[in-house]
Amino acid sequence: MKKISQAAAIDLQVMWNRLLSVVNEQAETLMRAAFSPIVRESGDISAGVFDLKGNMLAQAVTGTPGHINTMAESVKYFIEAFPLQTMSPGDTYLTNDPWLGSGHLNDFVLVQPSFKGNQLVGLVSCTSHLVDLGGLGMGPDGSDVFDEGLLIPPIKLVDAGTINETLLTLIKSNSRSPSQNEGDIYALIACCDVATDRLAAMMTEFGIEDLNALAGYIIGRSSEVTIDAIREIPNGVYRNTMMLDGYDFEIELVASLTVQDDHMVVDFDGSSPCSRFGINVPLNYATAYSVFGLRCIVAPEVPNNAGSLGPFKVTGPEGCILNAQRPAPVAQRHIIGQIMPDLVFGCLHQALPGQIPAEGASCMYDLPIRGGFDAGGRGNATPFAIELTHNGGTGARPAKDGLSATGFPSGVYGSQVEISESITPLLIRRRELREDSGGPGRLRGGLGQIIEVENREGAPFSLFASVDRVKYPALGRDGGSSGAPGHIALASGQVFSGKGQQQIPAGERLIFQTPGGGGYGDPFERPPEDVRRDVAAGLLSRKAARDAYGVVVRKNNRLDQAATHKARLNGRGK
């Protein structure tokens, strides 16, 4: 990085902080204006500012790694399709191409050129999830990407301030929720408009005519600090494997992490081939979550931008499930993609023992639900489409328990009961933490949750299940035990598969239980008082306290120290 004076560095740092404020306002605009609950309430978005080379300079703190880190690369594809010299004030471009955007059709990526006066100074971008784009919808049952909905290549959505009505009509005509889609598209445009206005205002305030010096400082400083952090990790090749439920077959994920002085490379060679169904992952999405996992450990205090992302590279053989090629079905790429942090954590644990969390639930329990469209002659059933998102527990950390019902690594908030009920005929009968689901350990894994849903109208509805960790739970670390696996069933007892379209009959209730995170360390080293508090709080049953931790808690939630001492001695002798 070119050396600059202290005064210049202070000025640039102030502008950098101001740029972060710009992108955060950009994200808030999108969430406030969006129609879809998954965007408005759950924050399934990204927003950012880029230089004229397509380098991301700043991203909003709200958003998902899958959107943010794919958006970081998407802007370059737009520049290739629409050269800078052809751009005009008021233009906005769009794509939902999974291999150019964020991995599946339901995410729209927008890019808008930003002008200061008549001078093009930068680009702004944002991504959000649209609830329905036709086809088979958000389930994993498509045989190729064309089954899954409407694919839109990079195209001009707004031309000098005039929206492309033909494109908008096509999008609405290919959706079961046309009004929501239209509202979300206008929210995305507004998000870009706000960022463009605020960027120009910031540049005027600081008296700069271009972003060149600021971009150089942001990228250079971020890269420098990130590389310094990589140099603290021992050079070497670290390998980890994981088993996942899969759909048509169980899946083995393999990662080799190479640490070499100033960079890190993850390679997926050896991972299972693509599935016939829509759980395959384009490499851009697998990269987004893999690098996010590495960045959680390596210089996490450095803002996410082209400089801090630059030292990381991800590769995989074409046709493996983490590098799906066109036209593979990819609608539910998040099922596997969001487990990437756990996969790379397993590698990092070998390089940095004692510093890496246990595995967590990881992939959000994403439950696209539809009703009323195929109601079997029930003309009075309300047509609706919604995507409920809920989370399990995170893995225990080296110094703290795991977090319960927390959206890691997606960052997507759980769907709110009141909002879900207000826009659909669904009734959420129960939503509570799932007792005993956190993996036992010296540090306990985070708990999953139990959610019970029915149709208030007594009509059937369809679930497009898109979850994992039903067969293979989150593993503990350093002697910790696994968290509880996920479970989906009807109140009558019928067990559902974790993937695929399944019908909830009229009058039935759907009960799904999200997984718990793995524990960290020997459970018998957990202080008995901590175990007693978990029992008193309803997080742990008295039976599990005794069986897993060797701690005896009486019915009045009093710790029986003598019985605990004996139980732990007997447990050690097993």
HELIX and SHEET records of a PDB file:
HELIX    1   1 GLN A    6  ALA A   33  1                                  28    
HELIX    2   2 PRO A   37  ARG A   40  1                                   4    
HELIX    3   3 PRO A   65  ALA A   81  1                                  17    
HELIX    4   4 LEU A   84  THR A   86  5                                   3    
HELIX    5   5 VAL A  145  GLU A  148  5                                   4    
HELIX    6   6 GLU A  165  SER A  173  1                                   9    
HELIX    7   7 PRO A  178  PHE A  206  1                                  29    
HELIX    8   8 ASN A  212  ILE A  230  1                                  19    
HELIX    9   9 LEU A  283  ILE A  297  1                                  15    
HELIX   10  10 ALA A  306  LEU A  309  1                                   4    
HELIX   11  11 HIS A  334  GLY A  337  1                                   4    
HELIX   12  12 MET A  340  ALA A  351  1                                  12    
HELIX   13  13 VAL A  417  ILE A  423  1                                   7    
HELIX   14  14 PRO A  523  GLU A  525  5                                   3    
HELIX   15  15 PRO A  528  ALA A  536  1                                   9    
HELIX   16  16 ARG A  542  TYR A  549  1                                   8    
HELIX   17  17 GLN A  561  ARG A  572  1                                  12    
SHEET    1   A 7 MET A  56  GLN A  59  0                                        
SHEET    2   A 7 ILE A  45  PHE A  50 -1                                        
SHEET    3   A 7 GLN A 119  HIS A 129 -1                                        
SHEET    4   A 7 ASP A 107  LYS A 116 -1                                        
SHEET    5   A 7 THR A  92  THR A  95 -1                                        
SHEET    6   A 7 ILE A 155  ASP A 159 -1                                        
SHEET    7   A 7 THR A 162  ILE A 163 -1                                        
SHEET    1   B 4 GLY A 236  LEU A 244  0                                        
SHEET    2   B 4 ILE A 251  GLN A 260 -1                                        
SHEET    3   B 4 HIS A 263  ASP A 267 -1                                        
SHEET    4   B 4 PHE A 312  THR A 315  1                                        
SHEET    1   C 4 PHE A 384  HIS A 390  0                                        
SHEET    2   C 4 TYR A 365  GLY A 371 -1                                        
SHEET    3   C 4 PHE A 461  SER A 466 -1                                        
SHEET    4   C 4 LYS A 499  ILE A 504 -1                                        
SHEET    1   D 4 LEU A 426  LEU A 433  0                                        
SHEET    2   D 4 GLN A 449  ASN A 455 -1                                        
SHEET    3   D 4 LEU A 510  GLN A 513 -1                                        
SHEET    4   D 4 HIS A 487  LEU A 490 -1                                        
END                                                                             
